Amino acid sequence: MPKLQQFNDKQLRALAHAVEIAEDVTSDYYKISFNEWKRHRYDIKTLAHLEKDEVTHEAFAQITRYTWNPSQKFRGGQQFDYYKICLQDHMILDALARESELKLLPLAAYIVTHELIHVVRFSKFLQSFQASPTEQMKEEVLVHATTSEMLSKVRLPNLNYVLNSYHASCQMEKFAELSLEQRY
C-alpha cells in the first residue's frame, strides 16, 4: 500500500488552531466547563498517529469508540467509552487539492466541530453510537445544522465557502467501535 499524504508542520499548526476554535464553539454552545470536558473522554489524532483500522478512504474523519471494561482485579473500575477522532489527512488534503477556494483552517474547524458535536451527543446519551442507518442520517442532518449554526458566528476567511459546500454532506465521517482491551 502506498504511503498516504500527511499534514506538514504548517498544516499541523493550522489544525491546532482549528481544534481551539472547535473546542471553544462547542464549549459555548453546550455550556461545557473546562472540568466537564474531562468527562467527555476523547482525543484528536492525525494520520501519523493512527492504527491501521483507524484509517479510512471514505471520509474526512473516523470516530472510533473504544470501550474499556476493567476486569474484577481493578477495584472501583467502571466501564467507560473513549472516543478517538481520527482525522484522515490524505482525504482532507485531496479535497484541498481539488478545490482551490477550500482552505485548511476553515475546513478543519468545520470537521473538528462536527466531530466534537458527535462526541458530546454520544457522551450525553443524546444519540446512540450504534444507531440504525435511518437514525444515523437524521443525526447527520442535525449535526450538520448545529455545526453551521455554531460556526456562523466565527469570523474566519473562507468559512462561508465551507459552510455552503459541506452542509449537506453525509460523508463527513465513519464510525467504528473497538475495545480498549484489544489495544492494551
C-alpha positions in Angstrom: 0.0 0.0 0.0 1.4 3.4 -0.9 2.3 5.9 1.8 -0.6 8.3 2.4 0.0 12.0 2.4 0.2 13.5 5.9 -0.1 17.0 7.2 3.2 19.0 7.3 4.2 21.2 10.2 2.5 24.3 8.8 -0.7 22.4 8.3 -0.5 20.9 11.8 -0.3 24.4 13.2 -3.4 25.4 11.2 -5.1 22.2 12.5 -4.2 23.1 16.1 -5.8 26.5 15.6 -8.9 24.8 14.2 -9.1 22.5 17.2 -9.0 25.5 19.5 -11.9 27.1 17.5 -13.9 23.9 17.6 -13.5 23.3 21.3 -14.4 26.9 22.1 -17.6 27.0 20.0 -18.6 23.5 21.2 -18.0 24.6 24.9 -20.0 27.7 24.4 -22.9 26.0 22.6 -23.2 23.1 25.1 -22.2 25.2 28.1 -19.4 22.8 28.9 -16.8 23.9 31.5 -13.2 23.0 31.4 -13.7 20.4 34.1 -16.7 18.9 32.3 -14.6 18.2 29.2 -12.8 15.7 31.3 -15.9 13.6 31.4 -16.1 13.6 27.6 -13.1 11.2 27.0 -11.9 12.0 23.5 -8.7 12.6 21.6 -8.0 14.0 18.2 -5.3 12.3 16.1 -3.9 12.8 12.6 -2.8 10.1 10.2 0.7 9.9 11.7 -0.8 8.6 15.0 -3.5 6.3 13.7 -3.6 2.5 13.8 -4.3 0.6 10.6 -8.0 0.1 11.4 -8.5 3.8 12.2 -7.7 4.8 8.6 -10.4 5.2 6.0 -10.6 6.3 2.4 -14.3 7.2 2.6 -14.4 10.3 4.8 -12.5 13.2 6.3 -12.6 11.6 9.8 -13.5 8.4 11.6 -14.8 8.4 15.1 -13.7 5.3 16.8 -15.4 4.4 20.1 -13.3 2.3 22.4 -15.0 0.7 25.4 -13.0 -0.1 28.5 -14.3 -2.9 30.6 -12.0 -3.3 33.6 -11.6 -6.7 35.0 -12.6 -7.6 38.5 -9.0 -7.2 39.7 -9.2 -3.4 39.4 -11.0 -2.0 42.4 -13.5 0.7 41.6 -13.0 0.2 37.9 -16.0 1.2 35.8 -16.8 0.7 32.2 -16.3 3.8 30.1 -16.2 4.9 26.5 -13.3 6.8 24.9 -13.8 8.5 21.5 -10.9 8.9 19.2 -11.4 11.4 16.4 -9.2 10.1 13.6 -8.5 12.8 11.1 -7.8 11.5 7.6 -5.0 13.8 6.4 -5.0 12.2 2.9 -8.7 12.8 2.4 -8.6 16.3 3.6 -5.5 17.2 1.5 -7.1 15.6 -1.5 -10.2 17.9 -1.1 -7.9 20.9 -0.7 -6.1 20.0 -3.9 -9.4 19.6 -5.8 -11.0 22.8 -4.7 -8.9 26.0 -4.9 -11.3 28.0 -2.8 -11.1 25.5 0.0 -8.7 26.3 2.8 -7.4 24.0 5.5 -8.2 26.2 8.6 -11.9 26.7 7.9 -12.4 23.1 6.6 -10.6 21.7 9.7 -12.6 23.9 12.0 -15.8 22.5 10.4 -14.7 18.9 10.6 -13.5 19.0 14.2 -16.5 21.0 15.4 -18.8 18.5 13.6 -17.0 15.5 15.3 -16.9 17.1 18.7 -20.7 17.6 18.5 -21.0 13.9 17.9 -18.7 13.1 20.9 -20.8 15.4 23.1 -24.1 13.9 21.9 -22.8 10.3 22.4 -21.4 11.1 25.8 -24.6 12.7 27.0 -26.7 9.9 25.5 -28.5 12.2 23.2 -27.7 9.9 20.3 -26.7 6.2 20.3 -23.4 5.3 18.7 -25.0 2.1 17.3 -27.9 3.8 15.5 -29.7 2.4 12.6 -28.9 3.9 9.1 -32.1 5.9 9.2 -31.2 7.3 12.7 -27.6 8.0 11.5 -28.9 10.0 8.6 -31.2 12.1 10.9 -28.3 12.6 13.3 -26.1 13.8 10.4 -28.6 16.3 9.3 -28.9 17.6 12.9 -25.2 17.7 13.5 -24.5 19.5 10.2 -27.1 22.1 11.0 -25.7 22.6 14.5 -22.2 22.8 13.2 -23.2 25.5 10.7 -25.1 27.4 13.4 -22.1 27.3 15.8 -19.6 28.3 13.2 -21.7 31.0 11.6 -20.7 33.3 14.5 -16.9 32.8 13.8 -15.1 35.2 11.6 -12.7 33.2 9.5 -11.7 33.7 5.9 -13.3 31.2 3.5 -15.5 29.7 6.3 -18.7 30.6 4.3 -17.4 28.6 1.4 -17.1 25.5 3.7 -20.4 26.1 5.3 -22.1 26.4 1.9 -20.2 23.5 0.4 -20.3 20.8 3.1 -23.6 21.5 5.0 -25.4 18.7 3.1 -22.5 16.2 3.0 -23.3 12.8 4.5 -19.7 11.6 4.2 -18.0 13.7 6.9 -17.0 10.7 9.0 -17.2 7.0 9.6 -17.9 5.3 12.9 -16.0 2.3 14.2 -16.1 0.5 17.6 -13.3 -1.4 19.3 -12.4 -2.4 22.8 -9.5 -0.8 24.6 -8.6 -4.2 25.9 -7.8 -5.1 22.2 -5.2 -2.4 22.2 -3.6 -2.7 25.7 
